[in-house]
Structure formats: structure tokens, C-alpha cells
């Protein structure tokens, strides 16, 4: 999803001035980022310090539950040295020309914003010190700050920031490179537990999410699309919908063929959502034939099986001579793994509110990539991007689903058609049957072990989706997954087949499947070698070194991976005796610049029902955890999310349509099933990185490995479902 470590250098430039109503306004730009995006440098964030000492900080990126609306202002407030109780947080408007990147995904926010956010706060602090020095007619050297105050230790004089802001607003900000940042040992805000800024609003039911949006004169809409993706409306009688009390309009939308654009359908608009839903339910829509109807889970699996037996289409990575090494191996181990399509299942269903007026449209949306939404709406409605205003709302879960903006363009189209503000809310069935699914995949693996059990050869042949040139969205296969580059003889190949079904990115894209495959098979090798699974992984990691090129995002630091493996083994008491029918499983993985190891204790009861008793997680995302509260929750959420998908979740297709429709057929993990998740952070001297993604990938294999330890039955196909019965 990103190439964070390969972006051009990012230089921070600040401007200062007087805020409306008095006080100091700090604005900053990241010129490297603007150049990378091909746009002119522009101001992209701001801090306001009012005369009463209240500090308002704009959160430029969307809050989808990952805590950035709190953690980003924490970084600025720490270096500014203010009282956190006096900080107010606002959601910045969506404007790429002003704010630069505002998308969220791929655990990119913390690494992107760590340096510029702290520098912005440090420059503000330096300017307030300079204003105090001028007021007292003393040198800036020797002046220090305490939360919200500039202090002269020599004379014991103190000046509140509010007293200094008007003078500071007249100063030119210093070059951020010349302003020293705080010693982390002195942090008062960063690294301390802070509740999310909107926790109170959430628990008291204040309107906060996209689905809460209310506008004067607003109507409500539902939108029926074909079960078979992309099929057009062949015939429909709109009269039954229009006859429902409260329904204002019902009409056919011709739509197009792009799965991530405006697809054909029937819109029903009413005074209430329930009326719109009843009107939609009254319709009997005949859908046109679609070639997508030829694709089903059974046919795709058959194609994958056939491709697995053939010569791979493409070799992604090849080191050494795998054939020769396998021929000399003391033991050869083979296995086939597969994983299903998955839906995102965000608790807040897809929704968007749009208001069309005088050739312009205003949008309220829980979006992960709002600028791409702006482009899509502009394209479909035939208007200039500048005619579109987007307001970011809090999201009730994203997980990659809200990177796609299909609901945004649907709401905008319907609002234009009826000439009134419209809130479009999908049903849960819509959400499940019209997702952009995590692609399924199939892996054939062969490994060679020497007489000591050491891994000497590895061959992988994956079957995924795409064509001769490109993978389908989210279906990319990575040739550099560990143990690539750790052994001399390694090959990863892939074959692809066409797909007409919508796919996309799900939490820890790609890696959410790679972790299951690679760590499951490595566990098999440990048992084939007669070695302890943790000890075997330690031997495979070897000495601390970089596997890959320094600075590349796919480069693995074996020392950091060993660090989390050792920590989680100690946390869980690895090697201890467990009751009969219970097992411990371990897995480790690197993704999205984070190193994570997981141990799970699980058992299998009557009827083959698995129970997860506890999970231990060790995480290395660098030298600093910005907000331990949010960080721990992110890791716990990832692990529980992954346990749920591993146990029972899959999307299957028949005749081009998803067969699952709601939580009864695509079940989430129940609270009674959720185990305690103990989290430890391993701090290493590296730049802080994100936490939304990396704890997910090692969790499915850790659970499957635990169930193998408990039962002796190896799970190579997800979900687990009834495999243990």
C-alpha cells in the first residue's frame, strides 16, 4: 500500500501569523511530500494558541479507530510544551492543496507525521521563548518552558503563553532544522496513557460518525444493486416503491462497468430510512445477464488447482539452485495452503451524506481516502474537483474498506437527481454482498531439510488473481517474504487467473494471508526436524542482520524479529506443561514496518469446538510508543480481529454473487469467545511506525499452530470452521 521508506525527503517549512480573534497561528508545509504528489508546496496543518492559553490543534487525517486524532496532536503538544488539558482538537477539512496527504491506511500516519509534527511544536515553543526574551529584554539562552509557560530560572519570572502569543505572531519562525527537539526522557505527553479525544462523545451517544449526519431538509436513500456484480437493470416497475408512505422518489441509475465507480442500480428516496428500505423491498427488479455470473468459488478453486500443477507464470524471486538442494536434502516436506475471500465487516455500514446545489456538492463521509473520493465524484458527475467539499467524519471501522469511495459517488448522484440533501445508508446485506473483498489464494510449498533439520531449500508456487501484467487489487504476491534471503536456495513463483469480482485491501494487505502460509509451513518444518518451534525459528533467523537493502520497506531486520520472538516466548512461559487437549502455538511476522510475535494457547473441546484461552503479543515498532493506551488497543483489536476471521469467516460466490449476507453467515468474534490479549512493546532505536496492521498477520498461524499442538491435526485451509470435528 505504501513505499514509506522510498519517498523523497520531507522538509518542514513553517509560517506564523495572528489568528482570527487574537493569538498565534502556526501553519506548516512538507515540501518533499508536495513534490512527491506532483503538487505545489502548500500549507497543510495548523496550531492556534489563544490569549486564554487554549491550544487548538487540527488533526489532518481521518479517525477510523486507530487513534490518530489523539496521537498526532499529542506529538505537537509535547514539543510545544503545553498543558494537555488545555488542548482542543479539530478535524481538518479535506483539501489536498492545503493539507497534502490525508488518507489513512497501511499504518502510515505515525511514520509520516512523527518528524514534522514534533518540529511544528518545537518551532512554536521557540517562538514563544523569543517573545518572552523580547518582553524581558534578556537573551533566549537560559529561558525554558513549563506546560503553558515560559520561565526564566535566573529571575523566577514566568509568562503564560497567552500573554506572549500576540508578540510571537509578529515573529518570523526559525528554520525547524535549527530548533532542538526534546529529550524523550522529559516527555510529559508522548508515551503517557491518554484516552482518545472522542471517547466521551462515543459512550454518551453524541453524533460523531458518518451515519449520525443530519442536515436541514435531508432525505434518506437506499440503493439496490445486482447480486451479480455489475449487472444492469433489465426491468423494474417503480410504482410499488412509490406507493410506500414517505417515499419521495424511485428511479433507475444506468451506472457504468467500473466496480469501484457508480454501478447500475435502483435508488429509493424517502422521508425516513425505514420508508426508503420498505420502498426498496417492494421492488421486483429483473437484472440483466452478466459474464460475471460464470465465476463461482468452486470454479475458481478448480482453476487454481489446475494452475498449481502447471509451470508457474512468473518467478518473483530466485536464489541459488533449489532443485539441486532438494535432491540432496535429507528430508523433503510438502504442503498446500489456501485462504478464502474475506469481507471487511465494519460495524458502521457504508454511508454517505451529500448535498447538491447550484452545480456544487458537499459531502459528509467516513472515508479513508477522501481525495480519491473527490476525484471519483468529479469524474462521474462531470464537475470540477473544486466544486466538491468533503467533510471527514469519524469512521466506525475502516480496515481498508473505506479506501474505496463507491458509496460517496452513489450519494452524490442521488442528491443531484432529487435536488435535495440525501443520506445514503447501506443495509448490512449490502455491505456484505458488495464489499471489495480480501482476495483468496492458494500456495503449494516444498522445503528441503538437511540431516540437522536446518532449512536448505524452499520452493513456493502461489496462485492468485490478475493478468499478464498486473495483479488484481489486493491480490499481489510478495516474493520477499521471510524466509526469503535467509537461506541460499529459495524460489517464489506465481500464477494468476482472471477475476471479475471486486477485491481490495484488508487490514495488513497481503500479509494477512502470507503470515498464515509462511509461518504455518515453518511450524511444519520445525516438527519435521524434531525441534521446538521457537528454537527452530531462532536458528532460522540466525545472527542479527538485514535481509534486503537498507531503507527498503520489505527489508527484514532479523535482530528485531528475534527480539519479539524471545519476548513473547518469555511472556507466555513457552515450553511449560499445558493440560491435555491444549496447545501453545507461536508465529512471527514483519509487515508495515512492524515486528510482531504471537503465542496463543488454545484447546479443542467436544465436537471439535476450538477455544482460545489467551494470546501474548510482543511488538517492535521503534523507539517510542506515542499513546500506550491507543497502541495497546490497536494490537488487541488486530489479534481479536484475526482470531475471528481464522475461526469462521469466509466469503464464497455462486454464479457471480456472494452467498454470505449478514453476521449470521459471516460471523464476527463474540465477546464471550474473545480471549485476554497481553501486549508488550519491545523498544528499539528506530523511527516509530504504525500499529493498525502488523499484529494481524502472525495471529492466524499462531492459532492454527496451537490447535496442531493440541490435536496433532495440521490446519492448512482457512477458516478453521468444522475441520477439527
N, C-alpha and C positions, 0 to 999 in steps of 0.2 A: 504494500500500500504506500510505502514511502521509501525514500532514499535519504534519510536524515543526515547521514554522515558524509554524503557526497554533494550536499548543497553548497553553493558559493558561500564565501564568508559573509557573516551578517554583522554589519556595523550599525551601532546605535547613534542617532542624532536627535538632540532634544531642542525644543523651543519652550520659552516661558512667556507668560503674559498675565494680565489681570483677568480674573474670572468675572463673569457677569454677576453682579451683586456684591463684588468685592472678594478679595482673596487671591490666591496664587493658582494658576492653571499651568500644569506641565503636560506637554504633548511630546510624543516621540515617534520616530520612524526607524524602521530597519531597512536600510537601503539595499543590502545584499538580497534580502527576501524580495523586495520590489523588482530588482533586476532579474532575479530568478523567475519571477512570474511574468516578466515582459512588460511590466507597467512602470510608470514614472514613480519616483520616490514620493511618499505621501505620509502625512501624519496618521498614526494608527493606534494610538491609545492615549489616555489622559488620566491625570490625577488632579483633583481640586481640593485645595486646603482653604477652608472658610475662616473668616476672622474669629469665629467662635471655637476654632480648633477642630471642627468636624472635618474629617477627610473622606472624600468620596472618590472611589476607585472604580473605573469601568472594567468590567470583565468582557474581554473582546470575543471569547469563544463560547460556544453553546454548552449549557449544562445538561448532560444526558445521564447523570447519576454518578459520574466519575469524580466529582468534587472540584472541578477546576474553577468554578465560580467562587470558591472559597480559597483554594490554594494559590491561584495567580495573584489576587490581591494580597495574600499573606507575604509573598515574595517582595512585593513593592513596599508594603507597610513595614517589613522588617528592616530594610535598608533605609527607609525614610525615618525610622525610629519614632513611631507614633504609638499611641495607646490603642490597642486593637479594639477596645470598647467604643472608641470614637470613630471607627471606620464604618462607612456605609458603602454598600456595593450596588452598582447599577449594571444592567445588561447593556452593552454597547449595541448600537444599531448595526444592521448589516450593510456594509459598504466596502468592497474590496479596494476601491481607490483611496479610501481613508484609512482602513484598518488592516489591509493586507489579508493574509490567510485567516479565515475564521472557521474553517472546517474542524471537526473533531473526529478522530479515528486513528487507529494504528498506534495508540499510546504515544502520540507525537507532541502533545501540548507541553508537558513538562520539559522535555529536552529542547523544544523550540524556544520556550519563553524563559528558561532559567536565567540566562545571562542578561537579556535585555530588560526583564522585569526588575531584577535586582539593581542594574545600573540606573534605571529610571529613578528608583527610590533613593539611591545613593546621591545622584545629582541633585535631587530636591533637598536632601539633607545638607549638602554642601552649600547650596544657595541660601538656605535659612541661616547657616552658620555665618556666611558672608554678610547677610543683612544684619545679624546681631553684632558682628565686628564693626560694621559701619556705625551702628547706633551707639555703641560703647566707645568707638574710636580706639579700638585695640586690634592687634593682628589676629588673623583667623587661627594661627597656630596656637594651640593650647585650649581652644574652645572645644567643648564636647557636647553631646546631646544626651538627654534622657527622654523617655517617651513623651513627645509633645513639647519639649522644652530645649532651648539652647542654654548651656551653662558655662560660666567662666569659673573654673575651680579656684583661680587666684583671688578673685574678689567676692566669690559666692553669689554673683549676680545670676539671675535666671530670667529668661524671656520666653513666654509661651509662643508657640508657632503662630497662633492667631494674631499676636502683636507684630509679627515680622512679615506676614505674608504680603502686605502692600509694598513694602520696600523690596522684598525678594522678587516680586513680579516685575520690577524695573531692571533687574539684573540680567545679563547675558549668561546662559547656562554654560558651565565648563565642559570641556571635552570629556565624555564619560570615561575614556581610557586613562585619564589623569586622576580620577576620583577613586580612592581605595574603597574596596568593599569590606564589610565587617568580617572579623574572625568568627567562624561558626560557633566558637566556644561562648561568644557573647550573645547568641541569638535569644531573643525573648518570645518571638512569634513562630518563626520557622522551626520545625522539629518538635513543636508542642502540640498536644491534642486540642483541636478546636472543632466544635460541631459545625456542620455545614450551615452556610448562611441562611438557607431557606428551610431548615428543619422545622422551626416553629410553624411556618406557613403550611408545611405539608401536614403535620399532625393535627393542626386546627382546621384543615379543610379550606384554607384560603385559595382563591382562584390563582393558579400558578402554571398549570400545564396547558398545552395547546388545546386540549379538549375543554378547558374551562373558559375559553374566549367568548365574550359576549359583546355584541355591537348593537347600537340602536337600529331598529328595523331589520334585524338579522333573520334570515330564513334558514331552514335546515335541509340538508340534502343527503340522499343515498345514491349510490351509483352501482348498477348491476353490470357486471362484465361476464363474458362467456366462461364456463368452466374450462373449456379448451382454450388455451392461451392464444389471444389474438384473433379469435373468430369474430366475424361481423354479425350484426343483427340481420337476419333474413326476413323476419316478420314479427310484428308485435301489435296488439291492439292496446292503445294507451288509455282507452275510455275507463276500464276498471280502476286504474290508478287515480285518474282524475275524479272519479266518483267518491273517493275516500274523503271523509270530512277533514278539512285542514290542508289538503293538497292544493298547491297553487299552480304547479306546472309538472308536466312529464313529457320528455322528448328523447329522441334518439340522437346520440352523438356518433357521427361517422367514424371519427378517430383514424388512426394510422396503423402501421405494422410494427413500429419500434416498441419492443417490450418494455422499455424504460421511459416511454413517452405517453401520449394520450391514446389509449386503446379504445376500440369501439365499445359502446355500452348504451345503457338507458338510464337517464337521470330522472329522479323524482324529487321535487322540491316542495316543502310544506311549512306550516307554521310551527311544527314541532318535529323532533327527530322521529318520534314514535309514529306520527302520521305519515311521515316520509317512508318509514320502514313498512307500514301497513300498505301504503300505496304500491311500493315495490313488490311486496309479496302477492299483491293482487294481479300482477302481470304474468302472462304466459308468453315467454319470449322463445321464438324459434331461432336458433343460431345457425349460421351458415357453416358448411363444411370447412375444415381447416386441415392442412397437411400435418399439423402438429398432432392430430389425433392418431397418427401412426406410431407415436412414441409412448411406450409404457415401461415401467420398471423391469418387467420380465424381458422385453426385447432388448433393453439397454444392457442388462446383465448378460444376456446371451451374446451380444456383440462383444462385450468386454472379455468374456471367456474365450471367444474365438481369437480376438486380437492378442490375448495373453500367450496363446500358443504359437503365434507367428513372430517373425523378426520385428523388433521394435521399429517404430517410425523414425525415432530420433534418439541419439545418445546425448544426454545432458552433461555428463561428466565421466571421464575415463582415466584412471590412473593404473599404471602397471599392467600386468598380464593376469587377468582374473582366471582365464581358462587354465593356464599353467598352474596357478596357485591352487585352484580347486582340484586339479588332477593329483597334486602332491599332498593334499590335505589328509590328516589322519581321520577326520570326521567331516561329513558334509551334512548340513542342516537345511531343509527346505520348508517353506510355509507360504500360504496365501492369505492375505488380509483384505478386508473390504469394509467400507463405511458408507452410510446412507446419505441421501439428501436430508438437510435439516432446515426447518423454519426458524425465524428469529424469535417469534412469540413474545414480543414486547407487551408488557402488561397494559400500557396505554395503546389502544388500537390506533391505526393510522388515521390522521385527521388533519384538516387544514381549514382556516377561515380566510376568505378572500372577499374583497370589496372592489368591484369595478365601477369606475365613474370617470366620465369625460376622457376616455382613452387611456386612463391610467388604472393600475390595480395595486391595492395594498393587501399584504398577506401577513397572516399570523400563523407561524408553523413551528412545530418541534422538529427542527431539521438538523442534520449533522453536516451538511454541505450546502448552505443556503445560496452561495453564489452560483453553483451549478443549477440550483433550482431557478434562480433568476434567468439564467441563460435558456433553460428549457421553456419557461413560461413565455419569454420574449419570442422564442422561435415559433412556438405553437400558436400563440395569439397574434403574431405578426406585429409586435410593437417593439419599441426601443427598450433596451435594458434599463435605461434611465427613467422609464415610465413605471417602473416596478419598485415598490417599497416593501421590504421584508422585515418583520419583527420576529426576533427569536424568542420562543417560549421555552420553558423547561420541558424536557422530554421524560416521559415515563418509560425509560429504557430505550436504547438505540441498538447496540450490538452490531452495528453495520447496516441495519435495515434502513435507517433514516439517511443514509448516504444517497439513497435513491429518492427522487422527488416526483414520482408519479402522482401521488395524492395532491401535491401542490398544483400541478397543472390541471388536474381534474377540477379542483375547487375554483381555480381562476376561470376556467372555461365555463363552468356552470354559472358563476356570478355574472359573467359578461352576458350569457344567454338570457338570464332573467332580469338583469339590470338592478340587482339588489345585493347587499352583503349576504354571503352564504357560508354556513359552516357545514363542511362535508365530514361525516364520521363513518368510517368503515365498520361493518359488523366484525365480530371475531372470526366468523366464517370467511369473510372477505380477506381478512388479514392472513389467515392460514392458507387459503387457496390461491392467493395472488401475491405471494411473497417473492423475493429474489433469493432463492434457496442456496444454502451451502452445497456445492456440488458433491455428488457421490464419487467414489473412486475405488480402484482395485489395484492391489500390489502383489506381485509374485517375487519372492525373496529366496536367495540361495547364499549360504555362507560356508566358508571353509575354516576349520579349526585345526591347529597343529597338535602335536602329541601332548603339549602342556595345557591345551584348551584355549590358547590365545587365538584371536581372530586374525586370519591371514588373507581372507578374500571375501568380498561382498559383491553380489550382483542383485540389482533391483530393476524390475520392469513394471512400471506403473501404467495403468490405463485411465485416461481422463478424457475431458471434452475439449473440442476445438477443431481447428482445421490445420492445413499445412503450414500456416504462418503464425497463427495466434491461438492461445488457449481461450476458452470461454471465460467470462468474467468469474473470478474466484476459483478457477479450476487449474491454476498454474501448479506445476510440479517443480520442486526445488531440487536441483542436483547436488547441492552442497550441504544437505542435512547431515549432521553427525550420525555415523562415524566417518563421513567423507573427510579426507585429508588426515585422518588419524591412523589409517592403515595404508599400506603401499599398493594394494591391489583392490580397486574399487571401481564399479561402474553403475551408473544410474541412467536408465533409458526410459522412454515413454512412448506410448501410442495414444492417439487421440481419435475420437469419433464425434460426428456432428451432433448438435443438440439444439432443439428449438424451444426448450423450456427456459424460463428466466432464472438466472443464477446471480449471485452476488457475494459480498464479503460478510462473514460471520466472525464474531469475536476471535481474535488471533487467526486471521485468514490463512488458510493453507496449513499452518502449524497445528491447528486444532485437529487435523487429521494426521499430519506427519508424526506428531508425538505418539499417537496411538500405535502407528505402524512400526516406527523405528524402535521405540522403547519396549514395545511388546516383543519384537523379534530379538532384541538384545537380551531380554529376560530369558527367552528360549535358549539362546546361546549359552548363557550362564548355567542353566540347568543341564544342557547338553555337555558342558565342560565339567559338570560336577562341582561347581563353585558357587559361593554365596553371591546373590545378585548385586549387593552393594560392593563387595570386594571385586567382583568381575568388572563392574563399571569403573572402579578406581584404576584397575590395571589398564583398561581400555583408554581412559583419559591420559594416563601417563604423566610425565612431568608438566609443570605449568608452562604453557606456550600458546601462541596464537595459531589457530588453524585458519589460514587465509591471509589476505593483505591487510595491514594496519589501516584503520579508518573505514573499511568496508563494513556495511551493516550485517552481512552474512558471515563475518569473521567470528569464530568461536574462541574464547579465552578458556582453555581447559582448566586453568587455575581457579577461575571464578566458578566454573561448573563443579569442580571438585569441592570448592568451599561450601556450596549449598548442599551438595550430597552429604558431606561429612556432618554438616549442622543438622540436617533432617534425620540422619541416622542416630545422632545423639539425642535429639528431641524425642524421638519415637521409641527409644530403647531397642533399636534394631538388634535382632538376634535373641531377644528374650523369648521365653516359652509362652505360647498362647494356647487357649483351650482347643480341644479337638473340634474340627469343623470350622476353625477360624484361621485366617491367614493374614500376613503382612505383605504388602506389595510396594515396590518402590519404582520411581521413574524420575528422570531429569530431562530438562529441555531448555534450549536457548531460543528465544524469539523476541522480536520487538525490543531489542537491546536489553532484555532482562533475562537473568539466570534463575531458574526455579527448580527445586527438587521437592517431590511429594512422597510421603509414605501414607498408605491407607490401611486401616485394619477393618476387615470385613469377614462375614460368615455367611453360610448358606443354611437356611432352615428348612422346615417341612415344605414339600412341594417344590423345592429348588428356589425358594424366595431368598434373594440376597439382602443382607442388612449391612449397612456401612456404619461402623461404630465410632470411628474417629479419623480425622485427617490431620497430618502435620505438614506444614509447608515452610520451607526456607527460601528466602527471596533475596537476590542481589540486584538492586537497581542503582547502584552507585553510592556515593559518599553521604547523601543527605535524603532523608525522608521528610518531605515538606510538611505534610499533615499526617501524623501517625494514625489519627482516627480514620480519616478517609482512606488512607493507604491500606490499613488492615481490612476495612470493609471491602475494598476492591478485590483483595486477594481472596477473602472468604466468599465473596459473590462469584468470582470466577470458578472457584473449586466447586461450589454447590451447583452452579450452572452446568458445569461439565459432568458432575455426577448424575444430574437429572437426564442429560442427553444420552449419557452412556447406558443408563438403565433401560430407558424405554422409548426414546424419541427417534422417529424416522418419518420421512415423507415418501410416499410411494405414488406412482402415477399409473392410471389406466386410461387408455385411449386419449392421451394428451391432457388429462385433468388430474389434479391432486385428489387423492382419496380421503385424506385427513381433513377435518373441517373445524375442530374445536379442541379444547383441552381434554375432552373425553377420549379422543383418538390421538392427540399429540400431548401427552400428559407432562406437566411440569413436576418437579420435585415437591412433594408435600412437606409441610413444616415438621410433621411427625417423623419423616424419613431423614430429615437433614441432620447430619452428624455435627458435633463440635469440630471446629477448624482452628487449630492452634497455629499461629503465624509468628515467624521470627525473621527479622531483617538482618542480613549479613552486609555490613557496611564496608565498601572498598573504595579506594581512591580513584573514582571515575565520576564523570559528569552524571548527575541524576537523570534518570529516564522514567518512562511511564509505567503504570501498573494495571491499566484496564485489560490488557491482553495476556501477559506472559504466564500467569498461573494456570490458565486453562489447559494448554497442551499436555503437560505431564500428568494431569489428573485421570483421564480415561485409562491410560496404560497402567497407572498405579493401582486403580481399582481392579482392572482385569487381572493384573499380576497377583493381587491379594486373593482374588477368587480362585486363581490357579493354585496358590499356596494352600488354600483351604480345601479344595476339592480334587486337585490333580487334573482338572479339565481346563485346557487352554482355550481362551476365547479370542478368535481371530476375526469375528464379524460383529459389527455393532448394528443395533443396540443389543444389550445382553438379553433382554426380554425373557423368553422362556427357555433359554439354552441350558440352564442348569437343572431343569426339572428331571 
